[in-house]
Amino acid sequence: MTTQNVETTLHITNLISQASPVVQLVMLLLFLASIYSWYVIAKLSMGFKKATRQDDHFQKMFWSGAETNTLYNNAQLNSERRGLEDIFYEGYSEYLKLKKRQASIQQKIDGTERILRVGLSRDQGTLESGLNGLASIGSVAPYVGLFGTVWGIMNAFIGLAGVEQVTLATVAPGIAEALIATAIGLFAAIPAVLAFNHFTAKSEAVYSDRALFAEEMVALLQRQSMGSSQESE
């Protein structure tokens, strides 16, 4: 076998096309997993940017001195409310319902807090949609690639059993095509793991900001309730 033929055989496209069906299937699955992970990464990136922008905008309006009833009416008209606006709307809706029933201050505050916690969890779950997929790809892809490598090396050695003289030129193609599976597995796993860690940290930061806003909102409503109660007396 000439040097030119060896180089041609060891070209990555030829190694993939000459790999066994099992190894090719592994490579295809890992390639699809990599495409999916990049889709999720792009989706999460846009989702977090949009959520942060919307939350900042609503907080500016909330603390600008606008009436809570005005903010509530605006949120009610917005069918696409998300994040803090949606959490505020759900919490204030419950507060108004309890106020209409003439519940005590403590009942109104407890009910509002409960609904705010539910809203926080629901919106956070929507924001984090896709993180579990990244975690699965990051943890499983290297092992899937390793399986393809082991299978490829096994087939390579089985093929060498009938060869009288084993040289580097006969061993290299089989080993190389097997190792491609591990390389693709790492190519799929590394970005997924990095993205998972990055977006998990961002998710915790967003949740902390929203939870702090919910606490401040409850404190504001409590002060308003106490003020209204004193006026009625």
Accessible surface in RSA format (square Angstrom, percent):
REM  Atomic radii and reference values for relative SASA: ProtOr
REM  Chains: A
REM  Algorithm: Lee & Richards
REM  Probe-radius: 1.40
REM  Slices: 20
REM RES _ NUM      All-atoms   Total-Side   Main-Chain    Non-polar    All polar
REM                ABS   REL    ABS   REL    ABS   REL    ABS   REL    ABS   REL
RES MET A   1   151.83  78.6  66.08  43.7  85.75 204.2  76.90  65.4  74.92  99.3
RES THR A   2    83.76  59.6  76.30  77.4   7.46  17.8  79.96 107.4   3.80   5.7
RES THR A   3   103.79  73.8  94.73  96.0   9.06  21.6  61.43  82.5  42.36  64.0
RES GLN A   4   137.50  76.9 133.22  97.4   4.28  10.2  37.95  80.8  99.55  75.5
RES ASN A   5    77.54  53.5  76.22  73.7   1.33   3.2  11.98  28.8  65.56  63.4
RES VAL A   6    31.23  20.5  30.94  28.0   0.28   0.7  31.23  27.1   0.00   0.0
RES GLU A   7   116.00  66.6 103.70  78.5  12.30  29.3  42.62  82.4  73.38  59.9
RES THR A   8    78.53  55.9  72.26  73.3   6.26  14.9  60.22  80.9  18.30  27.7
RES THR A   9    32.72  23.3  30.87  31.3   1.84   4.4  16.25  21.8  16.47  24.9
RES LEU A  10    61.21  34.1  46.39  33.2  14.82  37.3  46.77  32.8  14.44  38.9
RES HIS A  11    98.10  53.6  91.51  63.6   6.58  16.8  66.28  68.3  31.82  37.0
RES ILE A  12    97.86  55.7  94.30  70.3   3.56   8.6  94.59  68.1   3.27   8.9
RES THR A  13    83.49  59.4  77.12  78.2   6.37  15.2  68.34  91.8  15.15  22.9
RES ASN A  14    43.41  29.9  43.41  41.9   0.00   0.0   1.17   2.8  42.24  40.8
RES LEU A  15     8.12   4.5   8.12   5.8   0.00   0.0   8.12   5.7   0.00   0.0
RES ILE A  16    62.50  35.6  62.50  46.6   0.00   0.0  62.50  45.0   0.00   0.0
RES SER A  17    75.04  63.4  49.82  66.5  25.22  58.1  46.90  99.9  28.14  39.4
RES GLN A  18   105.05  58.7  76.53  55.9  28.53  67.9  38.93  82.9  66.13  50.2
RES ALA A  19     8.20   7.5   0.00   0.0   8.20  18.7   0.00   0.0   8.20  21.7
RES SER A  20    22.93  19.4  15.26  20.4   7.67  17.7  21.79  46.4   1.15   1.6
RES PRO A  21   108.94  79.4 102.56  93.5   6.38  23.2 104.36  86.2   4.58  28.5
RES VAL A  22    48.68  32.0  47.17  42.7   1.51   3.6  48.68  42.3   0.00   0.0
RES VAL A  23     0.06   0.0   0.06   0.1   0.00   0.0   0.06   0.1   0.00   0.0
RES GLN A  24    64.21  35.9  58.92  43.1   5.29  12.6  18.44  39.3  45.77  34.7
RES LEU A  25   100.05  55.7  95.61  68.4   4.44  11.2  99.11  69.6   0.95   2.5
RES VAL A  26     7.32   4.8   7.32   6.6   0.00   0.0   7.32   6.4   0.00   0.0
RES MET A  27     9.14   4.7   8.30   5.5   0.84   2.0   8.50   7.2   0.64   0.8
RES LEU A  28    95.09  53.0  90.54  64.8   4.54  11.4  94.53  66.4   0.56   1.5
RES LEU A  29    92.76  51.7  88.68  63.4   4.08  10.3  88.75  62.3   4.01  10.8
RES LEU A  30     4.27   2.4   4.22   3.0   0.05   0.1   4.27   3.0   0.00   0.0
RES PHE A  31   111.50  55.8 111.21  68.9   0.30   0.8 111.50  67.6   0.00   0.0
RES LEU A  32    93.87  52.3  89.29  63.9   4.57  11.5  89.72  63.0   4.14  11.2
RES ALA A  33    25.52  23.5  19.08  29.4   6.44  14.7  24.98  35.2   0.54   1.4
RES SER A  34     3.96   3.3   3.96   5.3   0.00   0.0   1.17   2.5   2.79   3.9
RES ILE A  35    90.87  51.7  86.96  64.8   3.91   9.4  89.84  64.7   1.03   2.8
RES TYR A  36   102.98  48.1  99.23  56.5   3.74   9.7  73.47  55.2  29.51  36.4
RES SER A  37     0.42   0.4   0.42   0.6   0.00   0.0   0.00   0.0   0.42   0.6
RES TRP A  38   127.69  51.2 123.52  59.8   4.17   9.8 119.52  63.7   8.17  13.3
RES TYR A  39   130.93  61.1 122.74  69.8   8.19  21.3  95.47  71.7  35.45  43.7
RES VAL A  40     3.53   2.3   3.53   3.2   0.00   0.0   3.53   3.1   0.00   0.0
RES ILE A  41    26.54  15.1  26.54  19.8   0.00   0.0  26.54  19.1   0.00   0.0
RES ALA A  42    50.00  46.0  42.99  66.3   7.01  15.9  49.88  70.2   0.12   0.3
RES LYS A  43    96.10  46.9  93.11  57.1   3.00   7.1  55.82  50.2  40.29  42.9
RES LEU A  44     4.93   2.7   3.36   2.4   1.57   4.0   4.93   3.5   0.00   0.0
RES SER A  45    34.72  29.3  32.47  43.3   2.25   5.2  14.00  29.8  20.72  29.0
RES MET A  46   128.49  66.5 122.77  81.2   5.73  13.6  84.30  71.7  44.19  58.5
RES GLY A  47    28.95  35.7   0.00   N/A  28.95  35.7  26.04  71.5   2.91   6.5
RES PHE A  48     0.73   0.4   0.61   0.4   0.12   0.3   0.67   0.4   0.05   0.2
RES LYS A  49   138.57  67.6 130.77  80.2   7.80  18.6  82.32  74.1  56.25  59.9
RES LYS A  50   107.99  52.7 107.82  66.2   0.17   0.4  51.06  46.0  56.93  60.6
RES ALA A  51     9.02   8.3   6.71  10.4   2.31   5.3   8.68  12.2   0.34   0.9
RES THR A  52    56.88  40.5  55.06  55.8   1.81   4.3  52.08  70.0   4.79   7.2
RES ARG A  53   150.62  63.2 143.69  73.2   6.93  16.5  74.89 102.4  75.72  45.9
RES GLN A  54    59.24  33.1  52.29  38.2   6.95  16.5  30.25  64.4  29.00  22.0
RES ASP A  55    11.32   7.9  11.10  11.1   0.22   0.5   7.51  17.7   3.81   3.8
RES ASP A  56    71.17  49.9  68.64  68.3   2.53   6.0  19.07  44.9  52.10  52.0
RES HIS A  57   113.22  61.9 110.19  76.6   3.03   7.8  75.84  78.2  37.38  43.5
RES PHE A  58     6.94   3.5   6.86   4.2   0.08   0.2   6.94   4.2   0.00   0.0
RES GLN A  59    45.93  25.7  45.38  33.2   0.56   1.3  11.28  24.0  34.65  26.3
RES LYS A  60   154.77  75.5 142.50  87.4  12.26  29.2  93.43  84.1  61.34  65.3
RES MET A  61    60.20  31.2  57.83  38.3   2.37   5.6  45.02  38.3  15.18  20.1
RES PHE A  62    10.01   5.0   1.54   1.0   8.46  22.0   1.54   0.9   8.46  24.2
RES TRP A  63   121.03  48.6  91.02  44.1  30.01  70.5  89.58  47.8  31.44  51.0
RES SER A  64    83.60  70.6  40.52  54.1  43.09  99.3  43.29  92.2  40.31  56.5
RES GLY A  65    67.17  82.8   0.00   N/A  67.17  82.8  40.24 110.4  26.94  60.3
RES ALA A  66    41.75  38.4  19.32  29.8  22.43  51.0  30.37  42.8  11.38  30.1
RES GLU A  67   122.27  70.2 116.54  88.2   5.73  13.6  43.92  85.0  78.35  64.0
RES THR A  68    13.95   9.9  12.42  12.6   1.52   3.6   6.19   8.3   7.76  11.7
RES ASN A  69    81.57  56.3  81.37  78.6   0.21   0.5  21.38  51.5  60.19  58.2
RES THR A  70    67.55  48.0  65.44  66.3   2.10   5.0  44.34  59.6  23.21  35.1
RES LEU A  71     4.30   2.4   3.15   2.3   1.15   2.9   3.31   2.3   0.99   2.7
RES TYR A  72    31.22  14.6  31.22  17.8   0.00   0.0  14.05  10.6  17.17  21.2
RES ASN A  73    75.88  52.3  75.15  72.6   0.73   1.8  20.45  49.2  55.43  53.6
RES ASN A  74    70.09  48.3  63.50  61.4   6.58  15.9  18.16  43.7  51.93  50.2
RES ALA A  75     0.00   0.0   0.00   0.0   0.00   0.0   0.00   0.0   0.00   0.0
RES GLN A  76    93.74  52.4  75.69  55.3  18.05  43.0  17.01  36.2  76.73  58.2
RES LEU A  77   152.74  85.1 122.17  87.4  30.57  76.8 125.50  88.1  27.23  73.3
RES ASN A  78    53.80  37.1  48.13  46.5   5.68  13.7  17.46  42.0  36.34  35.1
RES SER A  79   104.65  88.4  72.24  96.4  32.41  74.7  50.93 108.4  53.72  75.3
RES GLU A  80   129.89  74.6 123.21  93.2   6.68  15.9  36.69  71.0  93.20  76.1
RES ARG A  81    45.45  19.1  41.14  21.0   4.31  10.3   5.24   7.2  40.20  24.4
RES ARG A  82   129.97  54.6 125.18  63.8   4.78  11.4  39.93  54.6  90.03  54.6
RES GLY A  83     2.90   3.6   0.00   N/A   2.90   3.6   1.14   3.1   1.76   3.9
RES LEU A  84     0.84   0.5   0.63   0.4   0.22   0.5   0.63   0.4   0.22   0.6
RES GLU A  85    33.01  19.0  32.32  24.5   0.69   1.6   4.58   8.9  28.43  23.2
RES ASP A  86    19.29  13.5  19.29  19.2   0.00   0.0   1.51   3.5  17.78  17.7
RES ILE A  87     0.19   0.1   0.00   0.0   0.19   0.5   0.10   0.1   0.09   0.3
RES PHE A  88     0.34   0.2   0.34   0.2   0.00   0.0   0.34   0.2   0.00   0.0
RES TYR A  89    30.75  14.4  30.75  17.5   0.00   0.0   8.40   6.3  22.35  27.6
RES GLU A  90    54.92  31.5  53.26  40.3   1.66   3.9   2.75   5.3  52.16  42.6
RES GLY A  91     0.00   0.0   0.00   N/A   0.00   0.0   0.00   0.0   0.00   0.0
RES TYR A  92     8.79   4.1   8.79   5.0   0.00   0.0   0.00   0.0   8.79  10.8
RES SER A  93    14.68  12.4  13.31  17.8   1.36   3.1  13.52  28.8   1.16   1.6
RES GLU A  94    30.88  17.7  30.16  22.8   0.72   1.7   1.35   2.6  29.53  24.1
RES TYR A  95     6.68   3.1   6.68   3.8   0.00   0.0   2.57   1.9   4.11   5.1
RES LEU A  96    53.26  29.7  48.83  34.9   4.42  11.1  49.08  34.5   4.17  11.2
RES LYS A  97   113.88  55.6 109.66  67.3   4.22  10.1  61.48  55.3  52.40  55.8
RES LEU A  98    21.73  12.1  21.73  15.5   0.00   0.0  21.73  15.3   0.00   0.0
RES LYS A  99   101.02  49.3  91.89  56.4   9.14  21.8  48.94  44.1  52.08  55.5
RES LYS A 100   181.07  88.3 153.24  94.0  27.83  66.3 105.42  94.9  75.65  80.6
RES ARG A 101   173.10  72.7 142.81  72.8  30.29  72.1  58.80  80.4 114.30  69.3
RES GLN A 102   165.54  92.6 134.00  97.9  31.54  75.1  43.02  91.6 122.51  92.9
RES ALA A 103    21.89  20.1   6.87  10.6  15.03  34.2  12.67  17.8   9.22  24.4
RES SER A 104    60.31  51.0  46.61  62.2  13.70  31.6  52.04 110.8   8.27  11.6
RES ILE A 105    51.54  29.3  48.45  36.1   3.09   7.4  48.45  34.9   3.09   8.4
RES GLN A 106   106.06  59.3 103.89  75.9   2.17   5.2  50.76 108.1  55.30  41.9
RES GLN A 107   105.84  59.2  99.52  72.7   6.32  15.0  32.66  69.5  73.18  55.5
RES LYS A 108    21.06  10.3  21.06  12.9   0.00   0.0   0.30   0.3  20.77  22.1
RES ILE A 109     7.49   4.3   7.49   5.6   0.00   0.0   7.49   5.4   0.00   0.0
RES ASP A 110    60.19  42.2  57.04  56.8   3.15   7.5  21.56  50.7  38.63  38.5
RES GLY A 111     1.65   2.0   0.00   N/A   1.65   2.0   1.24   3.4   0.41   0.9
RES THR A 112     0.00   0.0   0.00   0.0   0.00   0.0   0.00   0.0   0.00   0.0
RES GLU A 113    61.36  35.2  59.90  45.3   1.46   3.5   9.71  18.8  51.65  42.2
RES ARG A 114   123.36  51.8 123.14  62.8   0.22   0.5  49.37  67.5  73.99  44.8
RES ILE A 115    46.47  26.4  46.22  34.4   0.25   0.6  46.22  33.3   0.25   0.7
RES LEU A 116     3.41   1.9   2.95   2.1   0.45   1.1   3.41   2.4   0.00   0.0
RES ARG A 117   140.53  59.0 138.54  70.6   1.99   4.7  66.66  91.1  73.87  44.8
RES VAL A 118    80.87  53.2  76.39  69.2   4.48  10.8  80.22  69.7   0.65   1.8
RES GLY A 119     0.71   0.9   0.00   N/A   0.71   0.9   0.50   1.4   0.21   0.5
RES LEU A 120     7.59   4.2   7.54   5.4   0.05   0.1   7.54   5.3   0.05   0.1
RES SER A 121    71.58  60.5  58.95  78.7  12.63  29.1  36.56  77.8  35.02  49.1
RES ARG A 122   110.88  46.6  98.61  50.3  12.27  29.2  73.92 101.0  36.96  22.4
RES ASP A 123    14.49  10.1   9.97   9.9   4.51  10.7   4.19   9.9  10.30  10.3
RES GLN A 124    14.89   8.3  14.89  10.9   0.00   0.0  14.16  30.1   0.74   0.6
RES GLY A 125    44.42  54.8   0.00   N/A  44.42  54.8  33.82  92.8  10.60  23.7
RES THR A 126    94.65  67.3  79.19  80.3  15.46  36.9  62.92  84.5  31.73  48.0
RES LEU A 127    23.42  13.0  13.48   9.6   9.94  25.0  18.50  13.0   4.92  13.2
RES GLU A 128    59.21  34.0  54.01  40.9   5.19  12.4   6.67  12.9  52.54  42.9
RES SER A 129    54.69  46.2  44.63  59.6  10.06  23.2  25.31  53.9  29.38  41.2
RES GLY A 130    21.93  27.0   0.00   N/A  21.93  27.0  12.87  35.3   9.06  20.3
RES LEU A 131    12.70   7.1  12.70   9.1   0.00   0.0  12.70   8.9   0.00   0.0
RES ASN A 132   125.34  86.4 122.64 118.5   2.70   6.5  32.64  78.6  92.69  89.6
RES GLY A 133    20.95  25.8   0.00   N/A  20.95  25.8  17.20  47.2   3.75   8.4
RES LEU A 134     0.01   0.0   0.00   0.0   0.01   0.0   0.00   0.0   0.01   0.0
RES ALA A 135    36.75  33.8  27.65  42.7   9.10  20.7  32.87  46.3   3.88  10.3
RES SER A 136    61.84  52.3  56.94  76.0   4.90  11.3  31.31  66.7  30.53  42.8
RES ILE A 137    20.65  11.8  16.66  12.4   3.99   9.6  20.65  14.9   0.00   0.0
RES GLY A 138     7.80   9.6   0.00   N/A   7.80   9.6   0.61   1.7   7.20  16.1
RES SER A 139    65.47  55.3  52.61  70.2  12.85  29.6  51.58 109.8  13.89  19.5
RES VAL A 140    79.22  52.1  78.61  71.2   0.61   1.5  79.22  68.8   0.00   0.0
RES ALA A 141     3.92   3.6   1.36   2.1   2.56   5.8   3.67   5.2   0.24   0.6
RES PRO A 142    37.48  27.3  33.72  30.7   3.76  13.7  34.39  28.4   3.09  19.2
RES TYR A 143   154.73  72.2 148.67  84.6   6.06  15.8 100.97  75.9  53.76  66.3
RES VAL A 144    43.06  28.3  39.93  36.2   3.13   7.5  42.93  37.3   0.13   0.4
RES GLY A 145     0.00   0.0   0.00   N/A   0.00   0.0   0.00   0.0   0.00   0.0
RES LEU A 146    91.51  51.0  91.51  65.5   0.00   0.0  91.51  64.3   0.00   0.0
RES PHE A 147   104.17  52.1  98.69  61.1   5.47  14.2 103.51  62.8   0.66   1.9
RES GLY A 148     0.00   0.0   0.00   N/A   0.00   0.0   0.00   0.0   0.00   0.0
RES THR A 149     6.55   4.7   6.55   6.6   0.00   0.0   6.55   8.8   0.00   0.0
RES VAL A 150    87.05  57.3  84.77  76.7   2.28   5.5  86.22  74.9   0.83   2.2
RES TRP A 151    82.89  33.3  81.60  39.5   1.29   3.0  80.88  43.1   2.01   3.3
RES GLY A 152     1.27   1.6   0.00   N/A   1.27   1.6   1.27   3.5   0.00   0.0
RES ILE A 153    49.87  28.4  49.87  37.2   0.00   0.0  49.87  35.9   0.00   0.0
RES MET A 154    83.94  43.5  76.71  50.8   7.23  17.2  45.28  38.5  38.65  51.2
RES ASN A 155    50.52  34.8  42.15  40.7   8.37  20.2  19.31  46.5  31.21  30.2
RES ALA A 156    18.67  17.2   3.94   6.1  14.73  33.5  16.14  22.7   2.53   6.7
RES PHE A 157   119.13  59.6 110.86  68.7   8.27  21.5 111.23  67.4   7.90  22.6
RES ILE A 158   113.80  64.8 103.19  76.9  10.61  25.6 107.02  77.1   6.78  18.4
RES GLY A 159    51.39  63.4   0.00   N/A  51.39  63.4  36.96 101.4  14.43  32.3
RES LEU A 160    25.26  14.1  20.07  14.4   5.18  13.0  20.18  14.2   5.08  13.7
RES ALA A 161    89.46  82.3  47.59  73.4  41.87  95.3  60.41  85.1  29.05  77.0
RES GLY A 162    72.67  89.6   0.00   N/A  72.67  89.6  40.84 112.1  31.82  71.3
RES VAL A 163    58.63  38.6  44.99  40.7  13.65  32.9  48.10  41.8  10.53  28.6
RES GLU A 164   181.59 104.3 139.95 105.9  41.64  99.2  61.79 119.5 119.80  97.8
RES GLN A 165   138.11  77.2 127.81  93.4  10.29  24.5  42.32  90.1  95.79  72.7
RES VAL A 166    79.36  52.2  51.70  46.8  27.66  66.7  51.70  44.9  27.66  75.0
RES THR A 167    60.24  42.8  51.96  52.7   8.28  19.7  54.97  73.8   5.28   8.0
RES LEU A 168   146.66  81.7 134.28  96.1  12.38  31.1 137.96  96.9   8.70  23.4
RES ALA A 169    27.73  25.5  22.24  34.3   5.49  12.5  24.46  34.4   3.27   8.7
RES THR A 170    55.75  39.7  37.21  37.7  18.54  44.2  42.53  57.1  13.22  20.0
RES VAL A 171    36.77  24.2  35.65  32.3   1.12   2.7  36.44  31.7   0.34   0.9
RES ALA A 172    22.04  20.3  15.36  23.7   6.69  15.2  21.30  30.0   0.74   2.0
RES PRO A 173    21.96  16.0  21.96  20.0   0.00   0.0  21.96  18.1   0.00   0.0
RES GLY A 174    14.05  17.3   0.00   N/A  14.05  17.3  11.79  32.4   2.26   5.1
RES ILE A 175    43.72  24.9  43.72  32.6   0.00   0.0  43.72  31.5   0.00   0.0
RES ALA A 176    28.99  26.7  22.41  34.6   6.58  15.0  27.28  38.4   1.70   4.5
RES GLU A 177    23.64  13.6  23.64  17.9   0.00   0.0   0.22   0.4  23.42  19.1
RES ALA A 178     0.00   0.0   0.00   0.0   0.00   0.0   0.00   0.0   0.00   0.0
RES LEU A 179    92.60  51.6  89.45  64.0   3.14   7.9  89.69  63.0   2.91   7.8
RES ILE A 180    18.90  10.8  17.38  12.9   1.52   3.7  18.75  13.5   0.15   0.4
RES ALA A 181     0.00   0.0   0.00   0.0   0.00   0.0   0.00   0.0   0.00   0.0
RES THR A 182    34.86  24.8  34.79  35.3   0.06   0.2  34.00  45.7   0.85   1.3
RES ALA A 183    57.62  53.0  47.93  74.0   9.69  22.1  52.70  74.2   4.92  13.0
RES ILE A 184    33.62  19.1  32.66  24.3   0.95   2.3  33.59  24.2   0.02   0.1
RES GLY A 185     0.00   0.0   0.00   N/A   0.00   0.0   0.00   0.0   0.00   0.0
RES LEU A 186    80.35  44.7  80.35  57.5   0.00   0.0  80.35  56.4   0.00   0.0
RES PHE A 187   122.88  61.5 114.98  71.2   7.90  20.6 122.38  74.2   0.50   1.4
RES ALA A 188     0.36   0.3   0.00   0.0   0.36   0.8   0.34   0.5   0.02   0.1
RES ALA A 189     3.23   3.0   3.23   5.0   0.00   0.0   3.23   4.5   0.00   0.0
RES ILE A 190    97.33  55.4  94.52  70.4   2.80   6.8  97.23  70.0   0.09   0.2
RES PRO A 191    24.72  18.0  19.50  17.8   5.22  19.0  23.51  19.4   1.22   7.6
RES ALA A 192     0.00   0.0   0.00   0.0   0.00   0.0   0.00   0.0   0.00   0.0
RES VAL A 193    63.29  41.6  61.84  56.0   1.45   3.5  63.29  55.0   0.00   0.0
RES LEU A 194   115.55  64.4 110.62  79.1   4.93  12.4 111.25  78.1   4.30  11.6
RES ALA A 195    10.41   9.6   4.54   7.0   5.86  13.3   9.96  14.0   0.45   1.2
RES PHE A 196    61.36  30.7  61.36  38.0   0.00   0.0  61.36  37.2   0.00   0.0
RES ASN A 197    84.03  57.9  76.27  73.7   7.76  18.7  26.98  64.9  57.05  55.1
RES HIS A 198   101.79  55.6  93.56  65.0   8.23  21.1  65.10  67.1  36.69  42.7
RES PHE A 199     8.11   4.1   8.11   5.0   0.00   0.0   8.11   4.9   0.00   0.0
RES THR A 200    41.72  29.7  41.64  42.2   0.08   0.2  41.16  55.3   0.56   0.8
RES ALA A 201    59.06  54.3  50.83  78.4   8.23  18.7  53.18  74.9   5.88  15.6
RES LYS A 202    71.61  34.9  68.23  41.9   3.38   8.1  23.01  20.7  48.60  51.8
RES SER A 203     1.91   1.6   1.91   2.5   0.00   0.0   1.45   3.1   0.45   0.6
RES GLU A 204   108.90  62.5 103.75  78.5   5.15  12.3  42.36  81.9  66.54  54.3
RES ALA A 205    56.39  51.9  47.28  73.0   9.11  20.7  55.34  77.9   1.05   2.8
RES VAL A 206    15.06   9.9  13.57  12.3   1.49   3.6  15.04  13.1   0.02   0.1
RES TYR A 207    89.47  41.8  89.47  50.9   0.00   0.0  56.51  42.5  32.96  40.6
RES SER A 208    67.01  56.6  58.38  77.9   8.64  19.9  33.36  71.0  33.65  47.1
RES ASP A 209    82.82  58.0  79.64  79.3   3.18   7.5  14.47  34.0  68.36  68.2
RES ARG A 210     4.99   2.1   4.99   2.5   0.00   0.0   0.34   0.5   4.65   2.8
RES ALA A 211    25.34  23.3  24.35  37.6   0.99   2.2  24.74  34.8   0.59   1.6
RES LEU A 212    99.33  55.3  96.82  69.3   2.51   6.3  98.72  69.3   0.61   1.6
RES PHE A 213     1.20   0.6   0.20   0.1   1.00   2.6   0.81   0.5   0.39   1.1
RES ALA A 214     7.47   6.9   7.33  11.3   0.14   0.3   7.47  10.5   0.00   0.0
RES GLU A 215   115.90  66.5 106.09  80.3   9.81  23.4  42.47  82.2  73.42  59.9
RES GLU A 216    64.77  37.2  60.09  45.5   4.68  11.1  24.35  47.1  40.42  33.0
RES MET A 217     1.28   0.7   1.28   0.8   0.00   0.0   1.28   1.1   0.00   0.0
RES VAL A 218    12.16   8.0  12.05  10.9   0.12   0.3  12.16  10.6   0.00   0.0
RES ALA A 219    39.46  36.3  36.32  56.1   3.13   7.1  38.62  54.4   0.84   2.2
RES LEU A 220    38.46  21.4  38.46  27.5   0.00   0.0  38.46  27.0   0.00   0.0
RES LEU A 221     1.08   0.6   1.08   0.8   0.00   0.0   1.08   0.8   0.00   0.0
RES GLN A 222    66.98  37.5  66.98  49.0   0.00   0.0   4.82  10.3  62.16  47.1
RES ARG A 223   144.51  60.7 133.92  68.3  10.58  25.2  71.85  98.2  72.65  44.0
RES GLN A 224    69.82  39.0  60.04  43.9   9.77  23.3  36.95  78.6  32.87  24.9
RES SER A 225     2.92   2.5   0.00   0.0   2.92   6.7   1.19   2.5   1.73   2.4
RES MET A 226    92.33  47.8  91.03  60.2   1.30   3.1  74.67  63.5  17.66  23.4
RES GLY A 227    28.79  35.5   0.00   N/A  28.79  35.5  27.79  76.3   1.00   2.2
RES SER A 228    57.48  48.6  50.18  67.0   7.30  16.8  27.59  58.8  29.89  41.9
RES SER A 229    39.81  33.6  33.33  44.5   6.48  14.9  16.51  35.2  23.30  32.6
RES GLN A 230   124.67  69.7 109.78  80.2  14.89  35.4  35.51  75.6  89.15  67.6
RES GLU A 231   154.22  88.5 119.19  90.2  35.03  83.4  50.45  97.6 103.77  84.7
RES SER A 232    97.77  82.6  54.50  72.7  43.27  99.7  54.29 115.6  43.48  60.9
RES GLU A 233   172.91  99.3 106.41  80.5  66.50 158.3  61.95 119.8 110.96  90.6
END  Absolute sums over single chains surface
CHAIN  1 A    13706.8      11901.4       1805.4       8608.7       5098.1
END  Absolute sums over all chains
TOTAL         13706.8      11901.4       1805.4       8608.7       5098.1
